[in-house]
């Protein structure tokens, strides 16, 4: 994920960028938050409750659900955070 953030930063230089992260997987989220903050990018943590749609079962349903959840998280206002303790 940090590689993706670096690519975004390369393409959007001079812009105020905020990365929003869901409050789910705490250990992974903490590590991700800290690595993004090390790049000098602001991070907001978003309550991700209700962001994952019910897709039923089927081919790629989990992947599509995760993509939709990520889009929903990106659209929600979160709380700006600083360095996190693991």
C-alpha positions as CSV (number, residue, x, y, z in Angstrom):
1,X,0.0,0.0,0.0
2,X,2.8,2.5,0.7
3,X,3.9,2.1,-2.9
4,X,0.4,3.0,-4.1
5,X,0.5,6.1,-1.9
6,X,3.9,7.1,-3.4
7,X,2.4,6.9,-6.9
8,X,-0.5,9.0,-5.9
9,X,1.8,11.6,-4.5
10,X,3.8,11.6,-7.7
11,X,0.7,12.3,-9.7
12,X,-0.8,14.9,-7.4
13,X,2.1,17.1,-6.4
14,X,1.2,20.4,-4.8
15,X,-2.2,19.2,-3.7
16,X,-3.4,18.8,-0.1
17,X,-3.9,15.0,0.1
18,X,-5.7,13.2,2.9
19,X,-5.7,9.4,3.0
20,X,-8.7,7.9,4.8
21,X,-8.4,4.6,6.5
22,X,-11.2,2.5,8.0
23,X,-11.0,1.7,11.7
24,X,-11.3,-2.0,11.2
25,X,-8.1,-4.2,11.2
26,X,-6.3,-2.2,14.0
27,X,-2.8,-3.7,13.7
28,X,-2.6,-3.4,9.9
29,X,-4.3,0.0,10.1
30,X,-1.8,1.3,12.7
31,X,1.2,0.2,10.6
32,X,-0.4,1.7,7.5
33,X,-1.1,5.0,9.2
34,X,2.4,5.3,10.5
35,X,4.0,4.6,7.1
36,X,1.7,7.1,5.4
37,X,2.5,9.8,8.0
38,X,6.2,9.1,7.5
39,X,5.6,10.2,3.9
40,X,4.2,13.5,5.1
41,X,0.6,12.8,4.2
42,X,-2.3,13.6,6.4
43,X,-4.4,10.6,7.6
44,X,-8.0,10.4,8.8
45,X,-9.5,7.4,10.4
46,X,-13.1,6.7,9.4
47,X,-15.8,4.7,11.1
48,X,-16.3,2.0,8.5
49,X,-19.5,0.7,10.0
50,X,-21.9,0.0,7.1
51,X,-19.5,0.7,4.3
52,X,-19.4,-2.9,3.0
53,X,-22.5,-3.8,0.9
54,X,-24.1,-7.2,1.0
55,X,-23.1,-8.8,-2.3
56,X,-24.4,-12.3,-1.8
57,X,-22.2,-15.2,-2.9
58,X,-20.7,-15.5,-6.3
59,X,-17.7,-14.9,-8.4
60,X,-15.6,-12.0,-7.1
61,X,-18.3,-10.9,-4.7
62,X,-15.7,-10.3,-1.9
63,X,-13.4,-8.3,-4.1
64,X,-16.2,-6.1,-5.4
65,X,-17.6,-5.6,-1.9
66,X,-14.1,-4.5,-0.7
67,X,-13.8,-2.0,-3.6
68,X,-17.2,-0.5,-2.8
69,X,-16.3,-0.3,0.9
70,X,-13.0,1.5,0.0
71,X,-14.9,4.0,-2.1
72,X,-17.4,4.6,0.7
73,X,-14.6,5.1,3.3
74,X,-12.9,7.6,1.0
75,X,-16.1,9.7,0.9
76,X,-16.6,9.8,4.7
77,X,-15.1,12.5,6.9
78,X,-12.9,11.0,9.5
79,X,-10.7,12.2,12.4
80,X,-7.2,13.4,11.7
81,X,-4.7,11.2,13.5
82,X,-1.0,11.3,14.4
83,X,1.5,8.5,15.0
84,X,0.0,5.4,16.4
85,X,1.4,2.9,19.0
86,X,1.5,-0.7,17.9
